Amino acid sequence: MAKLFGKKLPENVKTIIVEQDDSGKYVLKVFSNHANILFEKRLKLRKKATIHGKPHYIFEVEET
Amino acid sequence: MPTGLPDWYLGILLHSNQIPLKTDFYQQTVPMIARREWQSEIEEYRYFLYRGSISAGSTVTVISYTTGSDEELYLTDSCFTGLGEGVMRILVGATYKYIVRTPDGRAVPYGFTLPIKVPASTTVEVEVYNPTSSSVYYMVSLWGYTVTV
């Protein structure tokens, strides 16, 4: 089973979109094809590391 | 369409210098369909898209996809663009496979002549680095197909 940011995905996932909405929040949208959305979840940034004094972030799926 | 399509096809290996220029694959008794076209036709594809801003001097892993234990992912095309300078990197496991920089946000579309293979149970990550001193909006498109193993 495939995973995105460590979270299990349904078998029929085809398209994965990570985008910032108008309010500035990051959203994950997962589609089974070009039109059918399977689910939508909020994402938050988590600090992963500091490289040469600069931050490296990764997204984390917010549980609702 | 990016140049450099792979010269391998389902079941039959052909090189461009071995086929006449006007060959119509679809008129042949056994039609030959390019692998990426076939995988799209049977809906075994993956599209990854990112659009959003990244703060000054930061790197963000915008996609982190781990293949299933029974699937291989072959990344065939990518595009990176934004409203300012940026760097996009693709890692498979712990290895960088592709790095591109846009100096001013101009789009960098690229078709991988040799698709980037992501083996089963392996993570592919897309990192975007903002080297500027202000927040920049970026867009990443990455797509390919999967094969059940």
Backbone of each chain as ProteinMPNN parsed JSONL, in Angstrom:
{"seq_chain_A": "MAKLFGKKLPENVKTIIVEQDDSGKYVLKVFSNHANILFEKRLKLRKKATIHGKPHYIFEVEET", "coords_chain_A": {"N_chain_A": [[0.841, -1.201, 0.0], [0.603, 2.148, -0.928], [2.072, 5.208, 0.395], [1.665, 8.572, 1.575], [3.469, 11.209, 2.763], [3.902, 9.507, 4.86], [1.401, 8.532, 5.512], [-1.104, 6.082, 4.928], [-2.428, 5.377, 1.693], [-5.435, 5.104, -0.301], [-6.054, 2.302, -2.547], [-6.698, 3.094, -5.137], [-5.556, 5.513, -5.877], [-4.613, 8.169, -7.994], [-3.945, 10.809, -8.611], [-2.249, 13.383, -6.938], [-2.39, 16.247, -5.088], [-0.828, 18.999, -3.642], [-1.516, 21.93, -2.172], [-1.704, 25.491, -1.588], [-4.252, 27.154, -0.054], [-6.598, 29.928, -0.448], [-6.562, 31.127, 2.026], [-4.05, 30.731, 2.895], [-3.474, 28.334, 4.058], [-2.158, 24.998, 3.887], [-3.181, 22.351, 1.797], [-4.039, 18.971, 1.206], [-4.99, 17.167, -1.59], [-6.483, 14.32, -2.858], [-6.95, 12.299, -5.619], [-8.907, 9.884, -7.473], [-8.916, 9.731, -10.138], [-8.933, 11.943, -12.89], [-10.972, 13.581, -12.033], [-12.485, 12.667, -9.816], [-12.537, 13.216, -6.48], [-10.965, 11.759, -3.707], [-10.282, 12.251, -1.039], [-9.709, 15.058, 1.165], [-7.34, 16.817, 2.97], [-6.025, 18.765, 5.661], [-2.744, 20.166, 5.808], [0.255, 20.479, 7.735], [3.272, 22.29, 8.383], [6.252, 20.793, 9.393], [9.281, 21.004, 11.141], [12.089, 19.53, 9.752], [14.835, 19.369, 9.605], [17.953, 21.2, 10.051], [19.906, 22.739, 7.745], [23.028, 23.824, 6.98], [22.494, 25.994, 8.601], [20.025, 26.732, 7.743], [16.471, 26.298, 7.628], [14.752, 23.161, 7.094], [11.762, 21.945, 6.049], [8.979, 19.641, 6.327], [5.883, 18.378, 5.116], [3.07, 17.473, 7.123], [0.355, 15.362, 7.666], [-2.621, 16.6, 8.932], [-4.502, 15.306, 11.539], [-7.985, 14.869, 11.761]], "CA_chain_A": [[0.0, 0.0, 0.0], [1.416, 3.362, -1.044], [1.897, 6.186, 1.466], [2.029, 9.947, 1.29], [3.901, 11.786, 4.039], [3.817, 8.462, 5.878], [0.018, 8.082, 5.723], [-1.524, 5.129, 3.912], [-3.338, 5.881, 0.673], [-6.286, 4.077, -0.903], [-5.429, 1.61, -3.68], [-7.013, 3.67, -6.441], [-5.044, 6.888, -5.992], [-3.916, 8.478, -9.245], [-3.454, 12.185, -8.643], [-2.005, 13.934, -5.605], [-2.142, 17.685, -5.192], [-0.556, 19.734, -2.41], [-1.653, 23.332, -2.57], [-1.989, 26.494, -0.569], [-5.533, 27.77, -0.409], [-6.628, 31.395, -0.402], [-6.278, 31.607, 3.38], [-2.643, 30.472, 3.2], [-3.324, 26.988, 4.621], [-1.782, 23.967, 2.918], [-4.216, 21.325, 1.696], [-3.732, 17.799, 0.38], [-6.16, 16.645, -2.303], [-6.138, 13.045, -3.468], [-7.961, 11.957, -6.614], [-8.82, 8.54, -8.037], [-8.627, 9.952, -11.558], [-8.788, 13.381, -13.123], [-12.091, 14.365, -11.522], [-13.1, 12.176, -8.575], [-11.698, 13.429, -5.3], [-11.154, 10.715, -2.688], [-10.331, 12.963, 0.24], [-8.99, 16.325, 1.26], [-6.897, 16.971, 4.355], [-5.137, 19.883, 5.966], [-1.346, 19.824, 6.057], [1.011, 21.477, 8.481], [4.712, 22.166, 8.177], [7.024, 20.346, 10.553], [10.708, 21.165, 10.873], [12.723, 18.228, 9.568], [16.275, 19.483, 9.861], [18.567, 22.482, 9.735], [21.041, 22.466, 6.866], [23.838, 25.049, 6.84], [21.829, 27.066, 9.323], [18.723, 27.067, 7.149], [15.485, 25.264, 7.991], [14.165, 22.247, 6.109], [10.458, 21.517, 6.554], [8.242, 18.616, 5.581], [4.466, 18.442, 5.457], [2.508, 16.422, 7.975], [-1.102, 15.357, 7.522], [-3.322, 16.91, 10.187], [-5.613, 14.398, 11.826], [-9.175, 15.628, 12.164]], "C_chain_A": [[0.878, 1.254, 0.0], [1.115, 4.324, 0.107], [2.285, 7.566, 0.978], [2.297, 10.621, 2.628], [3.686, 10.788, 5.181], [2.424, 7.934, 6.138], [-0.415, 7.168, 4.587], [-2.549, 5.739, 2.967], [-4.242, 4.758, 0.189], [-5.604, 3.492, -2.148], [-5.592, 2.356, -5.004], [-6.543, 5.116, -6.624], [-4.304, 7.078, -7.309], [-3.254, 9.849, -9.203], [-3.367, 12.751, -7.234], [-1.646, 15.402, -5.747], [-1.908, 18.257, -3.793], [-0.617, 21.208, -2.784], [-1.996, 24.224, -1.392], [-3.3, 27.173, -0.96], [-5.483, 29.289, -0.206], [-6.299, 31.949, 0.988], [-4.827, 31.344, 3.799], [-2.397, 29.102, 3.795], [-2.956, 26.001, 3.507], [-2.791, 22.822, 2.983], [-3.711, 20.192, 0.805], [-5.025, 17.328, -0.265], [-5.726, 15.396, -3.054], [-7.285, 12.609, -4.373], [-7.766, 10.519, -7.098], [-8.637, 8.594, -9.545], [-8.562, 11.464, -11.746], [-9.865, 14.214, -12.434], [-12.603, 13.945, -10.148], [-12.169, 12.334, -7.382], [-12.021, 12.361, -4.26], [-11.216, 11.341, -1.304], [-9.476, 14.212, 0.173], [-8.592, 16.486, 2.716], [-5.997, 18.185, 4.492], [-3.712, 19.364, 6.206], [-0.726, 20.894, 6.938], [2.494, 21.231, 8.27], [5.382, 21.76, 9.486], [8.501, 20.485, 10.199], [11.386, 19.796, 10.85], [14.197, 18.285, 9.957], [16.705, 20.931, 9.669], [19.831, 22.182, 8.933], [21.779, 23.774, 6.61], [23.123, 26.241, 7.474], [20.463, 27.446, 8.784], [17.72, 25.939, 7.39], [15.01, 24.429, 6.808], [12.874, 21.704, 6.726], [9.911, 20.372, 5.714], [6.784, 18.724, 6.003], [4.062, 17.236, 6.304], [0.993, 16.503, 7.828], [-1.734, 15.606, 8.88], [-4.46, 15.938, 10.38], [-6.81, 15.203, 12.293], [-10.122, 14.737, 12.954]], "O_chain_A": [[1.78, 1.395, 0.826], [0.046, 4.265, 0.716], [3.121, 7.716, 0.087], [1.449, 10.605, 3.52], [3.34, 11.161, 6.302], [2.261, 6.985, 6.904], [-0.132, 7.441, 3.42], [-3.418, 6.508, 3.377], [-3.867, 3.587, 0.256], [-4.704, 4.102, -2.724], [-4.737, 2.265, -5.885], [-7.091, 5.849, -7.447], [-3.474, 6.254, -7.692], [-2.141, 10.028, -9.698], [-4.296, 12.615, -6.437], [-0.699, 15.751, -6.451], [-2.698, 18.024, -2.878], [0.153, 21.671, -3.624], [-2.5, 23.781, -0.36], [-3.433, 27.699, -2.065], [-4.449, 29.847, 0.162], [-5.825, 33.076, 1.124], [-4.421, 31.687, 4.91], [-1.247, 28.726, 4.021], [-3.375, 26.143, 2.359], [-3.198, 22.384, 4.059], [-3.049, 20.422, -0.208], [-6.03, 17.116, 0.413], [-4.737, 15.405, -3.787], [-8.44, 12.556, -3.951], [-6.651, 9.999, -7.136], [-8.245, 7.602, -10.16], [-8.167, 12.181, -10.827], [-9.696, 15.422, -12.266], [-13.103, 14.78, -9.393], [-11.14, 11.665, -7.291], [-13.186, 12.091, -3.968], [-12.084, 11.009, -0.497], [-8.654, 14.4, -0.724], [-9.423, 16.309, 3.607], [-5.301, 18.575, 3.555], [-3.513, 18.271, 6.736], [-1.122, 22.059, 6.9], [2.92, 20.106, 8.01], [5.104, 22.321, 10.545], [8.921, 20.129, 9.097], [11.274, 19.013, 11.793], [14.728, 17.355, 10.563], [15.939, 21.771, 9.196], [20.713, 21.458, 9.393], [21.202, 24.722, 6.078], [23.148, 27.351, 6.943], [19.817, 28.362, 9.293], [18.082, 24.763, 7.359], [14.883, 24.917, 5.685], [12.895, 21.084, 7.789], [10.31, 20.16, 4.569], [6.49, 19.121, 7.131], [4.634, 16.15, 6.207], [0.419, 17.591, 7.863], [-1.431, 14.919, 9.855], [-5.292, 15.761, 9.49], [-6.677, 16.108, 13.117], [-11.183, 15.19, 13.383]]}, "seq_chain_B": "MPTGLPDWYLGILLHSNQIPLKTDFYQQTVPMIARREWQSEIEEYRYFLYRGSISAGSTVTVISYTTGSDEELYLTDSCFTGLGEGVMRILVGATYKYIVRTPDGRAVPYGFTLPIKVPASTTVEVEVYNPTSSSVYYMVSLWGYTVTV", "coords_chain_B": {"N_chain_B": [[5.39, 18.389, -26.134], [8.078, 16.892, -24.546], [11.38, 16.368, -25.859], [13.117, 13.296, -26.659], [11.828, 10.842, -26.184], [11.56, 7.577, -24.762], [12.986, 4.714, -26.375], [11.812, 2.27, -26.127], [9.327, -0.24, -26.186], [6.18, -1.821, -25.42], [6.845, -5.101, -24.915], [8.32, -5.359, -27.297], [11.422, -4.51, -28.495], [12.669, -1.707, -30.014], [14.809, 0.251, -32.014], [15.302, 3.609, -33.0], [16.723, 3.843, -35.333], [16.147, 1.555, -36.672], [13.656, 1.415, -37.703], [11.425, 2.268, -40.366], [10.853, 5.658, -41.373], [8.185, 6.327, -41.821], [6.537, 4.531, -40.541], [3.436, 3.3, -39.493], [2.314, 2.604, -36.551], [-0.197, 1.822, -35.634], [-1.496, 0.589, -37.732], [-0.539, -1.882, -37.968], [-0.476, -5.502, -37.752], [0.049, -6.522, -35.199], [-0.376, -4.219, -32.953], [1.814, -1.706, -31.739], [2.3, -0.043, -28.765], [3.432, 2.786, -27.126], [5.059, 2.557, -23.972], [4.46, 4.434, -21.888], [2.135, 5.531, -22.883], [0.458, 3.367, -22.93], [0.307, 2.687, -20.187], [-1.013, 4.897, -19.258], [-3.403, 4.615, -20.595], [-4.486, 2.353, -19.386], [-4.875, 3.408, -16.998], [-2.83, 3.46, -15.053], [-1.266, 5.49, -13.733], [0.508, 8.208, -12.17], [0.066, 11.403, -10.869], [1.666, 14.191, -9.53], [1.34, 17.187, -7.906], [2.326, 20.433, -6.863], [1.601, 23.52, -5.413], [2.363, 26.551, -4.038], [3.565, 28.852, -1.512], [6.922, 29.364, -0.315], [8.915, 30.049, 2.428], [11.522, 32.55, 2.9], [14.804, 31.431, 2.293], [14.257, 28.826, 3.028], [13.865, 25.228, 2.855], [11.498, 22.986, 1.595], [10.01, 19.832, 1.827], [7.921, 18.946, -0.478], [6.524, 16.892, -1.62], [6.192, 13.585, -0.563], [6.276, 10.479, -1.294], [5.632, 7.123, -0.862], [6.186, 4.109, -2.402], [4.039, 1.253, -2.869], [4.356, -2.169, -1.656], [4.052, -3.762, -3.81], [4.367, -2.302, -6.092], [6.053, -0.484, -8.671], [7.333, 2.675, -9.446], [7.618, 4.813, -12.181], [9.028, 7.717, -13.018], [8.37, 10.108, -15.409], [8.162, 12.717, -16.442], [8.632, 16.199, -15.679], [7.954, 19.441, -14.298], [9.036, 22.607, -13.301], [8.402, 25.639, -11.806], [7.916, 29.111, -10.896], [7.429, 32.175, -9.029], [9.774, 33.378, -8.764], [13.338, 33.038, -8.145], [14.44, 29.654, -7.669], [15.027, 26.265, -6.444], [14.653, 22.915, -7.337], [14.503, 19.575, -6.247], [14.733, 16.07, -6.781], [14.495, 13.199, -4.944], [15.269, 9.768, -4.613], [14.789, 7.35, -2.347], [17.635, 7.811, -0.491], [18.997, 9.217, -2.339], [19.878, 11.789, -4.53], [18.268, 12.347, -7.579], [17.63, 14.126, -9.499], [18.123, 17.519, -10.133], [17.193, 20.855, -10.365], [17.339, 24.297, -11.271], [15.63, 27.328, -11.291], [16.32, 30.491, -12.475], [14.811, 32.784, -12.293], [12.201, 32.13, -12.019], [11.251, 31.262, -14.408], [9.7, 28.7, -16.349], [10.754, 25.319, -16.079], [10.473, 22.758, -17.923], [10.781, 19.242, -18.171], [11.495, 16.163, -19.698], [12.137, 12.918, -18.754], [14.451, 11.113, -20.35], [15.507, 8.665, -19.701], [13.47, 7.118, -17.643], [12.932, 7.934, -14.179], [13.376, 5.511, -11.87], [11.453, 4.288, -9.231], [11.809, 2.006, -6.886], [9.866, -0.743, -5.438], [8.3, -0.172, -2.262], [9.753, 2.154, -1.624], [10.744, 5.505, -0.962], [9.954, 8.446, -2.689], [10.955, 11.756, -2.91], [10.19, 15.205, -3.24], [11.876, 18.119, -3.124], [11.828, 21.592, -2.483], [13.709, 24.474, -2.697], [14.077, 27.699, -1.484], [16.121, 30.144, -2.316], [16.141, 32.841, -1.998], [15.664, 36.097, -0.411], [13.101, 36.546, 0.274], [9.651, 35.447, 0.6], [8.544, 33.035, -1.757], [6.422, 32.006, -4.4], [5.827, 28.822, -5.656], [5.534, 26.284, -8.223], [5.144, 22.878, -8.877], [5.164, 20.165, -11.055], [4.846, 16.735, -11.481], [5.057, 13.684, -13.022], [4.202, 10.254, -13.852], [4.266, 6.667, -14.336], [2.905, 3.591, -12.988], [3.933, 0.234, -12.267], [2.843, -2.991, -11.663], [4.39, -5.258, -9.51]], "CA_chain_B": [[5.978, 17.088, -25.753], [9.538, 16.976, -24.438], [12.1, 15.482, -26.76], [13.823, 12.211, -26.0], [10.98, 9.728, -25.745], [12.328, 6.346, -24.731], [12.789, 3.947, -27.602], [11.391, 0.919, -25.842], [7.893, -0.396, -26.323], [5.659, -3.03, -24.781], [7.141, -6.421, -25.465], [9.186, -5.364, -28.475], [12.441, -3.472, -28.391], [13.007, -1.135, -31.314], [15.616, 1.46, -31.976], [14.794, 4.509, -34.027], [17.42, 3.654, -36.603], [15.766, 0.276, -37.258], [12.296, 1.464, -38.227], [11.253, 3.282, -41.404], [10.347, 6.91, -40.823], [6.733, 6.483, -41.952], [5.819, 3.398, -39.954], [2.215, 3.605, -38.748], [2.208, 1.496, -35.607], [-1.579, 1.402, -35.411], [-1.975, -0.176, -38.871], [0.123, -3.177, -38.012], [-1.252, -6.639, -37.246], [0.241, -6.463, -33.754], [-0.062, -2.813, -32.712], [2.778, -1.419, -30.682], [1.919, 1.174, -28.061], [4.492, 3.218, -26.22], [4.769, 2.126, -22.61], [3.815, 5.473, -21.091], [0.784, 5.689, -23.414], [-0.305, 2.197, -22.487], [0.048, 2.785, -18.744], [-2.032, 5.928, -19.091], [-4.66, 4.064, -21.092], [-5.044, 1.441, -18.377], [-4.983, 4.234, -15.783], [-1.788, 3.176, -14.059], [-0.407, 6.666, -13.752], [0.521, 9.038, -10.957], [0.385, 12.815, -11.037], [1.953, 14.903, -8.291], [1.411, 18.624, -8.139], [2.456, 21.305, -5.693], [1.603, 24.965, -5.657], [2.295, 27.263, -2.771], [4.736, 29.684, -1.23], [7.943, 28.843, 0.588], [9.525, 31.225, 3.049], [12.893, 32.886, 2.513], [15.911, 30.609, 2.765], [13.797, 27.518, 3.509], [13.626, 24.088, 1.979], [10.311, 22.231, 2.002], [9.705, 18.592, 1.12], [6.531, 19.211, -0.859], [5.922, 15.587, -1.891], [6.916, 12.437, -0.029], [5.415, 9.366, -1.688], [6.274, 5.815, -0.702], [5.51, 3.119, -3.245], [3.575, 0.05, -2.188], [5.288, -3.299, -1.758], [3.841, -4.457, -5.08], [4.364, -1.371, -7.226], [7.212, 0.327, -9.03], [6.918, 3.943, -10.048], [8.572, 5.34, -13.157], [8.749, 9.131, -13.246], [8.729, 10.371, -16.808], [8.178, 14.134, -16.813], [8.506, 17.137, -14.569], [8.017, 20.864, -14.62], [9.246, 23.424, -12.109], [8.304, 27.058, -12.104], [7.567, 29.897, -9.721], [7.414, 33.61, -9.261], [11.111, 33.871, -8.469], [14.389, 32.025, -8.179], [14.203, 28.484, -6.827], [15.709, 25.014, -6.763], [13.808, 21.737, -7.095], [15.307, 18.354, -6.236], [13.983, 14.819, -6.643], [15.287, 12.145, -4.294], [14.711, 8.421, -4.504], [15.507, 6.862, -1.174], [18.495, 8.872, 0.03], [19.847, 9.643, -3.446], [19.346, 12.801, -5.448], [18.216, 11.853, -8.954], [17.411, 15.233, -10.438], [18.151, 18.832, -9.494], [17.026, 21.909, -11.355], [17.197, 25.636, -10.701], [15.117, 28.377, -12.167], [16.96, 31.717, -11.978], [13.872, 33.889, -12.121], [10.839, 31.619, -12.047], [10.883, 30.715, -15.712], [9.371, 27.272, -16.253], [11.743, 24.338, -16.53], [9.84, 21.467, -18.179], [11.796, 18.255, -18.528], [11.072, 14.777, -19.855], [13.275, 12.058, -18.451], [14.688, 10.134, -21.405], [15.557, 7.434, -18.919], [12.592, 7.41, -16.498], [13.488, 7.719, -12.841], [12.69, 4.359, -11.288], [11.29, 4.227, -7.778], [11.502, 0.597, -6.604], [8.798, -1.018, -4.469], [8.551, 0.208, -0.855], [10.8, 3.173, -1.591], [10.157, 6.848, -0.917], [10.434, 9.499, -3.584], [10.665, 13.054, -2.315], [10.45, 16.411, -4.022], [12.242, 19.237, -2.251], [11.95, 22.905, -3.135], [14.532, 25.389, -1.894], [13.952, 29.113, -1.823], [17.401, 30.757, -1.939], [16.014, 34.294, -1.975], [15.45, 36.69, 0.914], [11.671, 36.776, 0.504], [8.805, 34.299, 0.313], [8.318, 32.875, -3.203], [5.38, 31.042, -4.772], [6.365, 27.854, -6.623], [4.659, 25.236, -8.748], [5.864, 21.684, -9.317], [4.375, 19.073, -11.628], [5.675, 15.548, -11.64], [4.154, 12.593, -13.347], [4.806, 9.01, -14.317], [3.337, 5.539, -14.32], [3.26, 2.519, -12.06], [3.911, -1.13, -12.776], [2.679, -3.95, -10.565], [5.481, -6.258, -9.5]], "C_chain_B": [[7.492, 17.217, -25.673], [10.206, 16.019, -25.415], [12.691, 14.338, -25.951], [12.916, 11.134, -25.45], [11.802, 8.444, -25.727], [12.024, 5.497, -25.954], [12.463, 2.495, -27.293], [9.868, 0.881, -25.809], [7.484, -1.7, -25.662], [6.084, -4.289, -25.523], [8.144, -6.454, -26.596], [10.165, -4.212, -28.348], [12.806, -2.987, -29.786], [13.935, 0.047, -31.096], [15.228, 2.31, -33.174], [15.498, 4.311, -35.363], [17.058, 2.337, -37.274], [14.35, 0.291, -37.824], [12.199, 2.548, -39.299], [10.599, 4.52, -40.811], [8.822, 6.989, -40.844], [5.957, 5.29, -41.407], [4.589, 3.884, -39.191], [1.955, 2.428, -37.807], [0.795, 0.95, -35.506], [-2.149, 0.59, -36.571], [-1.358, -1.57, -38.921], [-0.734, -4.262, -37.369], [-1.162, -6.692, -35.714], [0.602, -5.016, -33.424], [0.92, -2.646, -31.578], [2.419, -0.069, -30.064], [3.037, 1.538, -27.096], [4.087, 2.931, -24.779], [4.002, 3.186, -21.826], [2.38, 5.705, -21.569], [-0.107, 4.558, -22.925], [-0.665, 2.306, -21.007], [-1.007, 3.854, -18.451], [-3.402, 5.401, -19.504], [-5.3, 3.126, -20.069], [-5.102, 2.111, -16.994], [-4.035, 3.789, -14.682], [-0.786, 4.327, -14.09], [-0.429, 7.335, -12.384], [0.877, 10.463, -11.342], [0.628, 13.401, -9.652], [2.063, 16.385, -8.626], [1.556, 19.371, -6.821], [2.331, 22.738, -6.162], [1.424, 25.675, -4.321], [3.581, 28.04, -2.54], [5.663, 28.998, -0.236], [8.719, 30.036, 1.122], [11.009, 31.349, 2.709], [13.916, 31.932, 3.115], [15.533, 29.198, 3.181], [13.784, 26.472, 2.405], [12.373, 23.393, 2.493], [10.218, 20.96, 1.16], [8.22, 18.658, 0.78], [5.781, 17.931, -1.233], [6.809, 14.534, -1.244], [6.015, 11.225, -0.241], [6.205, 8.066, -1.578], [5.504, 4.789, -1.509], [5.076, 1.924, -2.405], [4.561, -1.088, -2.401], [5.145, -4.034, -3.091], [3.848, -3.515, -6.279], [5.711, -0.69, -7.415], [6.686, 1.578, -9.708], [8.016, 4.406, -10.989], [8.194, 6.79, -13.454], [9.248, 9.506, -14.634], [8.891, 11.852, -17.131], [8.079, 15.011, -15.572], [8.468, 18.558, -15.103], [8.144, 21.632, -13.31], [9.185, 24.879, -12.527], [7.912, 27.8, -10.827], [7.57, 31.376, -10.063], [8.767, 34.237, -8.92], [12.105, 32.729, -8.503], [14.063, 30.858, -7.256], [14.958, 27.274, -7.315], [14.768, 23.867, -6.43], [14.688, 20.49, -7.204], [14.382, 17.152, -6.103], [14.924, 13.78, -6.045], [14.531, 10.825, -4.376], [15.498, 7.729, -3.41], [16.332, 8.013, -0.622], [19.34, 9.491, -1.074], [19.168, 10.707, -4.289], [19.407, 12.263, -6.871], [18.107, 12.995, -9.956], [17.388, 16.534, -9.647], [18.037, 19.883, -10.582], [16.842, 23.244, -10.641], [16.553, 26.539, -11.746], [15.664, 29.699, -11.626], [15.972, 32.826, -11.655], [12.417, 33.435, -12.171], [10.404, 31.074, -13.388], [10.7, 29.207, -15.624], [10.506, 26.414, -16.786], [11.018, 23.007, -16.72], [10.902, 20.469, -18.619], [11.189, 16.864, -18.618], [12.274, 13.887, -19.648], [13.425, 10.994, -19.538], [14.801, 8.745, -20.796], [14.686, 7.693, -17.693], [13.272, 7.125, -15.164], [12.697, 6.59, -12.185], [12.647, 4.476, -9.763], [10.903, 2.785, -7.452], [10.356, 0.458, -5.59], [9.258, -0.64, -3.055], [9.696, 1.207, -0.703], [10.147, 4.552, -1.655], [10.804, 7.769, -1.943], [10.011, 10.828, -2.973], [10.989, 14.165, -3.295], [10.709, 17.537, -3.033], [12.295, 20.517, -3.076], [12.684, 23.827, -2.172], [14.356, 26.811, -2.409], [15.235, 29.831, -1.377], [17.311, 32.274, -1.768], [15.75, 34.793, -0.54], [13.987, 37.051, 1.147], [10.884, 35.524, 0.137], [8.508, 34.238, -1.198], [7.28, 31.78, -3.428], [5.936, 30.127, -5.877], [5.274, 26.887, -7.086], [5.516, 24.085, -9.266], [4.853, 20.71, -9.907], [5.31, 17.903, -11.843], [4.746, 14.408, -11.98], [4.898, 11.398, -13.927], [3.782, 7.891, -14.252], [3.829, 4.469, -13.351], [3.174, 1.17, -12.771], [3.774, -2.046, -11.569], [3.769, -5.013, -10.643], [5.119, -7.427, -8.587]], "O_chain_B": [[8.125, 17.618, -26.651], [9.646, 14.976, -25.753], [12.76, 14.397, -24.723], [13.181, 10.571, -24.388], [12.654, 8.248, -26.592], [10.924, 5.559, -26.503], [12.781, 1.596, -28.072], [9.216, 1.86, -25.447], [8.314, -2.565, -25.381], [5.689, -4.488, -26.672], [8.764, -7.49, -26.833], [9.768, -3.07, -28.118], [13.209, -3.779, -30.638], [13.835, 0.751, -30.091], [14.869, 1.79, -34.23], [14.919, 4.586, -36.414], [17.598, 2.021, -38.334], [13.891, -0.713, -38.368], [12.805, 3.611, -39.171], [9.859, 4.418, -39.832], [8.225, 7.64, -39.988], [4.81, 5.079, -41.798], [4.687, 4.773, -38.344], [1.441, 1.389, -38.222], [0.604, -0.251, -35.315], [-3.193, -0.042, -36.412], [-1.643, -2.345, -39.834], [-1.606, -3.977, -36.548], [-2.166, -6.881, -35.028], [1.754, -4.616, -33.592], [0.862, -3.36, -30.577], [2.257, 0.924, -30.773], [3.524, 0.693, -26.345], [2.916, 3.048, -24.416], [3.007, 2.875, -21.171], [1.506, 6.037, -20.768], [-1.264, 4.764, -22.558], [-1.804, 2.049, -20.619], [-1.791, 3.725, -17.511], [-4.417, 5.689, -18.871], [-6.521, 3.114, -19.911], [-5.345, 1.463, -15.976], [-4.41, 3.749, -13.51], [0.384, 4.149, -14.429], [-1.289, 7.049, -11.552], [1.856, 10.706, -12.048], [-0.124, 13.131, -8.715], [2.802, 16.774, -9.531], [0.982, 18.987, -5.802], [2.892, 23.118, -7.189], [0.469, 25.432, -3.583], [4.554, 27.899, -3.281], [5.241, 28.169, 0.569], [9.126, 30.919, 0.366], [11.655, 30.388, 2.29], [13.889, 31.662, 4.315], [16.39, 28.442, 3.639], [13.704, 26.776, 1.214], [12.207, 23.23, 3.702], [10.333, 21.006, -0.064], [7.367, 18.452, 1.643], [4.552, 17.886, -1.173], [8.033, 14.585, -1.363], [5.1, 10.978, 0.544], [7.298, 7.934, -2.129], [4.299, 4.619, -1.318], [5.668, 1.626, -1.368], [5.478, -0.99, -3.216], [6.007, -4.832, -3.461], [3.388, -3.882, -7.36], [6.409, -0.367, -6.454], [5.708, 1.532, -10.455], [9.197, 4.393, -10.639], [7.162, 7.054, -14.07], [10.401, 9.253, -14.985], [9.679, 12.207, -18.007], [7.516, 14.612, -14.552], [8.899, 18.829, -16.224], [7.448, 21.343, -12.335], [9.837, 25.293, -13.486], [7.613, 27.182, -9.806], [7.695, 31.77, -11.222], [8.892, 35.457, -8.803], [11.762, 31.598, -8.845], [13.481, 31.047, -6.188], [15.465, 27.243, -8.437], [14.155, 23.85, -5.363], [15.503, 20.362, -8.117], [13.372, 17.208, -5.4], [16.004, 13.519, -6.573], [13.31, 10.78, -4.228], [16.71, 7.543, -3.518], [15.791, 9.076, -0.318], [20.296, 10.213, -0.789], [18.022, 10.545, -4.709], [20.448, 11.786, -7.323], [18.454, 12.838, -11.126], [16.718, 16.637, -8.619], [18.715, 19.802, -11.606], [16.267, 23.312, -9.555], [16.901, 26.503, -12.926], [15.491, 30.0, -10.445], [16.259, 33.705, -10.841], [11.51, 34.249, -12.343], [9.325, 30.493, -13.51], [11.44, 28.519, -14.921], [11.132, 26.731, -17.797], [10.949, 22.207, -15.787], [11.82, 20.821, -19.36], [10.458, 16.437, -17.725], [13.312, 14.072, -20.284], [12.609, 10.077, -19.628], [14.254, 7.775, -21.32], [15.107, 8.412, -16.787], [14.077, 6.201, -15.04], [11.49, 6.709, -11.974], [13.658, 4.727, -9.107], [9.77, 2.383, -7.719], [9.942, 1.437, -4.968], [10.431, -0.77, -2.706], [10.499, 1.116, 0.226], [9.126, 4.739, -2.317], [12.027, 7.856, -2.047], [8.861, 11.004, -2.571], [11.937, 14.074, -4.075], [9.856, 17.862, -2.207], [12.75, 20.518, -4.22], [12.33, 23.944, -0.998], [14.472, 27.082, -3.604], [15.412, 30.096, -0.188], [18.304, 32.918, -1.43], [15.633, 34.007, 0.4], [13.661, 37.769, 2.093], [11.394, 34.645, -0.556], [8.255, 35.263, -1.829], [7.266, 30.763, -2.734], [6.446, 30.6, -6.893], [4.248, 26.706, -6.43], [6.485, 24.292, -9.997], [3.803, 20.465, -9.314], [6.43, 18.066, -12.328], [3.748, 14.191, -11.293], [6.025, 11.498, -14.41], [2.582, 8.137, -14.128], [4.994, 4.443, -12.954], [2.437, 1.003, -13.743], [4.493, -1.902, -10.581], [4.03, -5.586, -11.701], [5.903, -8.365, -8.445]]}, "name": "protein", "num_of_chains": 2, "seq": "MAKLFGKKLPENVKTIIVEQDDSGKYVLKVFSNHANILFEKRLKLRKKATIHGKPHYIFEVEETMPTGLPDWYLGILLHSNQIPLKTDFYQQTVPMIARREWQSEIEEYRYFLYRGSISAGSTVTVISYTTGSDEELYLTDSCFTGLGEGVMRILVGATYKYIVRTPDGRAVPYGFTLPIKVPASTTVEVEVYNPTSSSVYYMVSLWGYTVTV"}
